[in-house]
């Protein structure tokens, strides 16, 4: 326990695991670990009395609260060990207080307690992740003061529950790296003189991990806990079956048409788990947007906020806190631009700035148009979406400011209305503002809404088209979206549902036309329902289909399958967003299509 505020909840939780309330029994209590953590030598600081000094520390109020809570509870307690405060304190010649011992070992079969120090080889598995879990849980709104259960004596399993870390944590980690060991000790410890020798090393290991793994979902895939069991040699391993959910592969459905039901392709040039796009918490985003968080610390010796406390992993709270951190620098930039416009106005007047809606294509920077390249090189401020690739953002002019306004399922860094206001405010200040969007800005990009809003406010908007994902990805796979005698039209559908459900937004009966090509954007979650409806409306179950994750980038992965199987194959291959789905006979014209059949031969004969 690390705070008096959690003692009531913590003791109740502990006792609920041990006590049958119908049983009259006496419980042994061992109070171990706290010490008089305020030095008797305070320099100019004087509390007035030694008893007041004790109250100024952390251990005294915590120890007093524990004893008080035990006294008030209905259970009977027998204090067997009392090794806190003065009983666990020693002092150096300067008066600095140290604990007599920091750690202890408990024999779970006998209840015996022994002072102990654990080296790295005998600590828990995934020690760094566990440390991060302890740190970020303190202000987790779902935690509510509960103890962090990690060890199950019944199964002998060690479990690290999922937790999330945020861009603010990454900001702290990158900022604190540059400080010396002594500075880190003073900034991050409540009792710097009493810390173990490896305190700073442990802090640095946590920061290194956060920087290397900025997205918590890499550590906790599908929000599952990390579970370990003891080996015969005394080490730790993941229990058999722990990864069943992640590694499960559904069997291929049989087909009288062809025994091969699907074919998957993975990129061989890069790790498919890395993203070519900007995630809401990533090292690339921090490096681009770090100017937005300057007010969090200065280059002076002012202490930084303690990095062990995080934002609550509630998406609304994360978003609001992130925006609050950005606002000071956004206001500063806006003021600089206004002053610049006023100065220019004295020399002949200056109207509003220009707003460009720029499409950046599906990800490959070489698909960017020359006009788009020229515009992003001269912009003052660029507002960019999640699906603008990192390679494209590397082409932005060195003097430009970048602001992430991306959206992922369940997390919108900015609402659409806030994006409108940002574009308007900076345009009115005379800035050249570029709104970067993946693909084409007017194809499922809400570019039309932004254009309409700004024009109503008297702001001129220029649209620079981009290659939409359907065209770029289809061309990359050798799939003609229309083809004489095979497909006479192409239809773009959004897979989004109105309220985030599993049903697609709209599927009309004529969308199931076998002589047309369907391209589904953002359809991972709704594809099972969509496929059923398409078959129900008459589209053959063996209609060729392909799902392409991160198309045109080095991380591209794809699944070819028939319509009836494609949803299951996507799950088996664990494709993630962004994934584009193409359905129609033209898919079989791709040189990558795995079927060798009479139907494909017939299609080829229509050339």
N, C-alpha and C positions, 0 to 999 in steps of 0.2 A: 504494500500500500504506500502511496506516495503523496497523499493529500488527506487532511482531515475530512474533506467533503465527501469522500467515498467510503469512509469507515463503516457507516451504518449499512450501506448496500453491500459492501465487500464481506463483512462478517455474516450478514444474512445469507449471502450466496454460499459462503464456505460451510456454514452450519447446515444449510439445506442439503448438502451432499453427504453429511455425516450423521445427522441426528434424526431419530424418529421421535416426533413430538409427544408420542404416547409413552415414551420410555423415560423413566427417572434415572438419569445417569450423570456421573461427574466427568467432565472433560479436562484433560491435561492441556495446559496452555504454555507455549514457549514464546516469549517476546524477545526478539533478536534483531539487532542491526542498527537501530538509530543511535546517534552519538551527539554530544554537545557541539553542534556544527557552527558555533559563532566563536571567533577568537576572543581571548581576554585582552588582546592588544588591538585597540581600534583606532589608534592615532588620534586624530581630531574628533572622531565620533565617540560620543559618550552617552550611554543610555541612562546613566544615573544610578543604576544598581545592577548587581550580578544577576539577581532573579529576573530583572527585565531583559538582560542580555539573553538568557535562555529562551525567553518567549520570542525573541527576535529570530531565532533559528527555525529550522524546519522540523527537527525531530521532537522538540518538546511539545508543541501543540498536537502533533500527530500521536505521540505516545500517550499523552493525557487523554486524547479523544478515544483511543482504543480501550484504555482502562475504564473510562467512564461508560463506554458502550457495553463492555462486558458486565459491569456492575448492574446495569439497568435491565439486562436481558433475563428471561425466566430460567435459562439453563444454569446448571451449577458448574463453576469453573475452579480449577486448581492450578495456580501459576507455578509451573515446575522450573522454568528458566526465565530470568529477568536480566537480559544483557543489552540494555539500552541506556542512553543518556550517559550519566557519570560512570556507570558500570562498564561501558563500552568505549571509554574515551581516554586517550593519552595525549600529551602535549609536547611540542618541541620547545627548545629554549626561547623562541620568540613568542610563545603563547599560542601558536596555531594548534587547533584540535585535530586529532586523527582518530578514526575508529580502531579499536583493538583488533577487530577482524571484520572483513567486508562480506564474506560469504560463508555458507554453512551447508552441510550435507545432512539429509534426513534419511534415516533408515525406515522405509515405509512399513516394514513388518513389525518393528519394535518401537517406533516413535523416537528413537535416539537421535540427538542432534550433535554434530561434530563440526567445529570450525574447519573450513576448507578453502583452498584456492584451486581453481580449475584452469588448466592450460588449454590452449586452442584445440588440442586433439581430443579432449574429453568433454567438450561443450556440446550443446545441442546441434542437430543438423540444421543447415541453412541459417547459421547464426546471424548473419547480416540481415537476412530477410526478417528474422524474428525481432531483431533490434528495431528495424524500421516499423514493423507492425506495432510494437509497443509505443513508439514515438507518435505515429500518426493516429493511433486510437484514442489519444487523450481527449481530443476535441471532436471525435466522431459522434455525431448526434444519435447514432444507433447504439452506441456503447453504453451510455447512461450510467457510468460509474461501475460497470461490472468488471470483475476480475478477468484477466485474459487467460482463459483455460487453454493449456497447451498439452498437458500430459494426462493420458487416460490410463489409470492403474489397472483397469479391468482388461483392456486389450493390449497394454504395453505399447501403445501408439503415441507418437508425438505429432501434434497437428498445429499448423500455422494457418489461422483463418484468413480468408481473403481480405485485403484492404486496398485502398487506392491512394496514390499520391498525385500531387497536382503540379501545375506549372510554377506555383509559388515555391514548392519544395525544390524543384529543379533550379529555380532562381537562387535560393539560399545556398544550394550545393555548389553552384558555379561561382557564387560570390565569395564564399568562405574558403574556397580552395587556396586563394592567394595569401591568406593570413599565415603567420608563423605559428608554431606549436604553442608557444606561450600565449599568444593572442587568442587562439582558439580555446585554450584552457580557461582563460579569464572570461570569455564571452559566453561559453556554453556550459560551464559548470556552476552549480550553486555553492560548491565548496572546493575551489581550485586547489588549495594546499593539501587536501585530503584524498584527491583522486588517485586511483591506481595508475601505474606507469603507462598502461596501454589505453588510457582514456582517449587521448587525441588520435591514436591509431584507429581505434574503433569508430570514432566520428568520421575520420577520413574514409574508412572503408564503406561506411553508409553512403557518404556523398558520392564516392566513385560508383557504387552500385546504381544510385539514382540517375547519374549522368549516363551510364551505359544502358540503363533500362528505364527510359523516361516514361514509357507507357506501362502502367501497372498490369495491364492485361497480358503482357508477355510473361509475367511472373505467376499470375493466377488465371490461366486460360479458362474461359467460360465461368469465371468467378468461383472456381473450385478451390478448396483448401489444399495445402501441401501437406501430405501425410507420410510419416516414416515409421518403420518398425525396427526393433533391435535385430542385429545379426548374431550368429553364434560367437563371433569374435568380439562382440561388444560394440561394433560400429552401428551405422544406420543405413537403411535402404528403403526405397519405396515398396510398399507391400504389393504382392502380385494382384493384378486386377485394378490397381489404383488408377491406371491410365486407360481403363477399358472404354470409358465414355469418349475420351479424346481420340483413341486409335481405332475405334470400331469402324468396320467397313461393311456395309450392307451387301448381301450377295446380289449378283447380277440377275435380273429377271430373264427368264428364258424367252426365246423368240423363235417361232417357226421360220421366220424370215432369214435369220442369221444368228448363229450361236454367239457372236460377239455383240454385246449390248452397248458398250461404250468404250471410249478411249480418252485418256487424260494425258495432258502434256504439262510438264513443269519446266520452268526456265532452268537452263543448265549453267547460266552465266552469273547467277546471283542467288542469294538466299531469299526464298519466297516469303519468309516471315517479315523481312524488312519492307517498309512502305516507301514507294516513290513519291507519296503525297504527304501533306502536312497533317499530322494528328494533333488533337487538342493539347497534348502534352508531349513535346518532342524537343530534342536538342536543336534541331534546325529552326523550329519556331522561336525558341528562346533567343538564338543568335540573331535572327532577323528582327525580332520585336523587343530586344532588351532595352531599347531607349524608352519604352513605355513604362518601365519600372524603376527609373532612376531615383525617384523619391524614396525608394525603399532603403537606400543607403547612399552615402557619399564617399568620396575618395579620402575623406578625413579619417581620423581615428575614432569616430563615433561608433559605439557598439551596435552591432546588428541585432535584430530580434532573434531570440533563441530559435534555432531551426527545428527543434524536436516536436513542435506543435504545428499541426497542419490545419488546412481548411477542412471543414466537415465534408465527407464524401457524399453530400447531397447535391445533385446536379444544379438545382437552382441556387444554392449557396455558393457553389464553385463559380458559377457564371457571374453572380452579383459581386463576389469578392474580386474576381479577375478584372471586371470592368472598373471597380472602385480603384484598384491599383493603377489602372491605365489612365484614368481621368485627369490627374494632375498634368502629365506630360502632353496629353491631347489638348488640354486647355492652353498650355504654354505654346505648343506649335501653332494653334489657331491664332493666338495673340500675335505671334511673330509674323504670320502671314498677313494679318490685318494691318499691322504697322507698315509692312512692306508695301501693301496696296495703297495706304494713305500717302506714303512717301512718293510712290509713282504717280499718284493722283495729283500731287502738287506740281508735277511736271507735264500735266496734260490730260489727266483723267485715266481711270482704269475701271473696266466693268468686271462682272463676275468671271471666274475662271471657267475652264472647259472640263466637262465630264465625258470620259470615254468608257463605254461598256465594251470590254475586250474579251473575245473568246480565245482560249489558249490551246484548244484541241484536247485530245484524250490523254496526253501525257508526254509523248515524244516531243522534245523541244524543236526538232527539225521540222515538225508539222506546223509550227508557228508562222503566221504570215509576216511578210516584210513590214507591212504597215503596223501590225501589232508590235513588232520589235522596236520600231522607231518611237512609238508612243510610250512604251514602258521605259525607254531609255531617258525620256525627258520629263517624266512625271514628278510632281512634288510629293504626292501621297498615293499609295496603292492599297486598296482594300481587296484582299484576296480570299478565295474560298478554299475549302479543304481539298478539292480535286484539281487545284492548280499544282502541277508537279514541282518538286524541289528543283529539278533541272531547269524548268522555265523561270522560276524565281531567281535563279543564279544569274540570269541575264538582265535583271533590273539595274538601272543606273545607280552608281555609288552614292549619289546625293539624295536618293529618294528615301522616304519613310514608308515602312511596310506595316500594315495593321491586319491581323487575322480576324476574319468575321465568318469563319467556317461553321458548318452545321453537321453534326452527326446524329444518329438515332438517339434520342433522349438527351441531347446536349446541344443547345444553340448558343454559341459564344455571343451572338447578338441577335436580337429579334429583327424581323424584316423592317419594322418601323424605325428601329434604332439605326439600321443601315441607311435608310432613307434620310434621316436627320443628319448623319455624319456626312453623306455625300452633299447635302444641301449646305451645311455649315461651312465646309471647306471650299466649296465652289463659290459661295458668297464672299469668302475671304480672299478670293482671287487665285486660288491654287489650281494647278492642273491635276485633276483627280482622275485616277484610273481604277475602274472596277474590274478586277480580273476574275474570270469565271472559267471553269473547266469546260471543254467542248465548245459549243456555240452559246452565246449569252441569251439567245432567244429560243432555245430549245430546252425546256424543263429547267430553266435557269432563273426564272422570275425577273429576267431582264426587262420584260415588258412593263412590269409593275414599277420598277425603278425609273424607267424612262418616262412613264406616264406621270409619276409623282413630280419629277424634276421639271418637266416641261410645264406642268401646271404652276410651278413656282417661278417660271420665267428663266429657267436654266437650260441652255442648249446642250443637247446630248448627242454624241456621235457614237455609232455602233460599228465596231470592227468585228466581222464574223470570224468564227473559228470552225475548224473541222469537227463536226459533232461526232460523238463516240461511235454511233452507228456506221458512219462512213469510214472513219479511220480504222476501226477494228475489223470491219468486214473486208476492207481492201487488204489489210495486213494478213488476213486468213485466206485470201483469194476467193471470197464469197461475193458474187454479184447480187446486190440487193434486189434488182429486177433483171429478168432475163427472158428473151423472147421465147415463148412457148412454155415457160416454166413459171414465171411470176410476172404479172403485169402491173403490180403496184406494191408499195411498201407502206407500212403503217407503224408509227412510233407510239408506244403506250408507256404510261408511267405505272410502275408497280406499287407506288405509294397508296396506302389506304387513307381515308379521311382522318381517322382517329388512331392510327398506328396499329390497326388490327391485322389479321391475316388475309382478309379479302381484298382483292385489287380494287382500285377506285372505280373502274368502269369497264365492263366487258360486254360489248354489244354482240348480237348474233352475227353481224356481218364481219366481226373481227376474226371469225373462224373460217375465213375463205381460204380453201386449199390452193388457190391460184394467186395468193398474195403472200408477202413476207411480213412477219411481225417482229419488231424490235422492242424489247422491254427494258426500260431504264429503271434502275433502283428496285428491282423485283425479287430480291432474294427471299424475303419473308413471305411474300404473297404468291410466289410461283406455284406451290402445290394447289392452291385454290384456283389460280388462273388456268393451270393445265387441265384440271377437271372440267372447268367450264368450257374451255375450248373444245375438248373431246365431246362434251355434252351437246355443243352446238354444231357438231359435225366434222371437226378437224380429225383426220385419221390419227389413231394413237401412235402409229409408227412414223409420223412426220419427223423429219430430221430437225435437230436442234443443237445449239452449242451455247455454253455459258463461258464467258471470258472475264477473268479477274485481272484488273490492272492492265487493261489492253494497251498495246503499243509500247509498254515500258519494259525494261530488262526483267522485271519481276512478273511478267505476264504468265498466267496459268489458265488452262482451259479444259473443259469437259465436253466431248461430243457424245450425244446419246439421242435416242428416240424420245418423242414428247412424253410418252408414258413413263419413262425412266429418268428423265433429266433432273427432276426435283430430288429424287433419292441419290443420284450420282453427285449432285452438288453438295449434299450433306456429307456423303462419304469422302469426298475430296476436300471438304472443309474450306470451300471458297468463301471469301469475305468481301465486303464492300470495298471499292466499287466493282460490281460485276454486271456486265451487259449480257442479255440473253437474246439470241436470234433464233426464230422458229420459222421453218418453211422449207420447201423442196430445194431452194437454192443452196442451202447449207451442204447438201450432198455434192454440190459442184466444187467444193473446196478440195484441193489436193490432200488435205489432212483428214478428210472424212474416212472413217475406218471401215465402212461397209464395202464389200465387193459383191454386188448384187445385180440382178436383172433390172431392178428399178433404176439404179444409178446408170446402167447402160442405156436405158430408155431416155433418161434425162440428157445424157451426152448426145444421143442421136438427134435431139431437137436443135443442136447447134447449127 
